[in-house]
């Protein structure tokens, strides 16, 4: 900092180099600026476009080499310009201080163009030729740039310089590197003049980690431990007192008799940014594992690798016990469910609440009042583990999971091995729900989550998930995840041979009162069976005749039984979501998954191929046995001859 003591060498994350693209109108002085900084003298003759120039690592405090790329101003080289924009870590836009038209062009062309191209790099606006500015127009840079910066938040810094006199010329590239290595934009809202929510959440987590005695304040020992951890050196008593004095003057509730409070800790980060030292804030954040997006870095989130697509990843008992405990901790009213506010408190140290967006939103059981039950809570974590185990681990750490990451997950046995052993040890099962439009797939998922039946039809636009805990006979509990596949996506979905490998049970739903629905469901069932045989990932299947409250189509009843018998699977399960909850179906799905060798459909062509393989294998077995007998006879004869000769 040094802010009354806090400070130390900044951290640059994992970057080892920077690339800067310099652009602007012709004649604004960008090439002269680059040449002057590289040679430390003003050039007599400058080419229209300079070749890339690299400033050495020791040019600036962060010890990272900077490659500066000059770009052409003419429209004829537009493709080259766009290419350099896309490769740049930071973009410098120049205007000439003696040509107001070039300043206007920033907001009329250059900045809108960067947005149109969706360039995400930070922008530094540089006024060149400061030595030529008309002294009769004493407008301040802040007044000129304030409206532009308000509209274009991607502008990190504005600066004016002179390549002729070298005034502030080197600072241009210092601020450019700083915008990449220690950006202010992710940390501070310039319009509201406050820390951004993600930073506040990260700082609160760091505060909690440092508050060893859990008294809601950092005492002198805890503050010094924090200082040593981040910067490698303790603070002396005078420096500590100075820090707390600064905080108390500006943030009265920031210091108590117990020490520095969370508001005071947050104020320190505001002060770092206010005093132009975001690198101090970033040094702390990176020490605690945060990347540029204020999320935990991927290197800190090891996830076990699956060796085969028919394996999956589950949470261990240790992780599940932690989650059960954290649920009880935040269930302040002890009603067995979390209110939205309690759930927000639980994730207050995570960058965002992870279940507010698809595919996790509205996928778990809630009470009629909208509270998340314990089954719904654990099911959400099981779903996140299945879909994105790294995100799951990150959120576990955010909310306080302190165990070894290696103790978090377990990789299941291959499903192909489960079929051979005729049993499974999995605790989480994934079921794909197929079926034609208006067959009742969505109603099935709603019922699974305890929601009331609705007569209004709303087509599912994309894939949808539902997860819940199923109580099985004998007291065991299994988590079942239903994945709804819309009819128009089935064909493309099944072209990926490995997708069925992740499926424990495939459920095909059809409207038992609609002949078209049955015919389409039969096509889907046959396609699932065929794809399973081709890929080697045969999947147990269940056929569900939905809307049993309506008059059934006679032919579909007879044909469905016949098709099931031909495929070697159970006859359809008839049910009505309108008349009652189909809980028996969900237990049936889990039971089918627990017996992975049964209910796998077998087509006529698949049966023929199986018979041929069995015939070939028996022939090979006969040949191998005959060969073994022949070799054994030859060995016996040789032994007899040897004894006779002896």
Secondary structure, DSSP 8 states (H G I E B T S, - for coil): --BTTB------TT--EEEEEEEE-TTSSHHHHHHHHHHSS--SS--SS---EEE-GGGSTT--EEEEEE---SGGGHHHHHHHHHH-SEEEEEEETT-HHHHHHIIIIIHHHHHHTT--SEEEEEEE-GGGS-TT----HHHHHHHHHHH-TTEEEEEE--TTT-TTHHHHHHHHHHHHHS-STTTEETTTTEE-HHHHHHHHHHHHHH-TT-SSEE-HHHHHHHHHHHHSS---HHHHHHHHHHHHHH-GGGEETTEEEHHHHHHHHHHHHHTT-HHHHHHHHHHTTB-TTSSB-GGG------SSTT--EEE-HHHHHHHHHHHHHH-TT-SSEE-HHHHHHHTTTSSS-TTSSTTTTT-B-B-TTS-EEHHHHHHHHHHHHHH-HHHHHHHHHHTT--S-GGGTEEE---HHHHHHHT----SEEEEEEEE-TTSSHHHHHHHHTT----SS-----S-EEEEEEEE-TTS-EEEEEEEE--GGGHHHHHHSTTGGGG-SEEEEEEETT-HHHHHHHHHHHHHHHHHHHHHT---EEEEEEE-TTS---HHHHHHHHHHHHHHT----EE--TTTS--HHHHHHHHHHHHSTTSSB---HHHHHHHHHHHHHHHHHHHHHHHHHHHHHHHHHHHHHHHHHH-
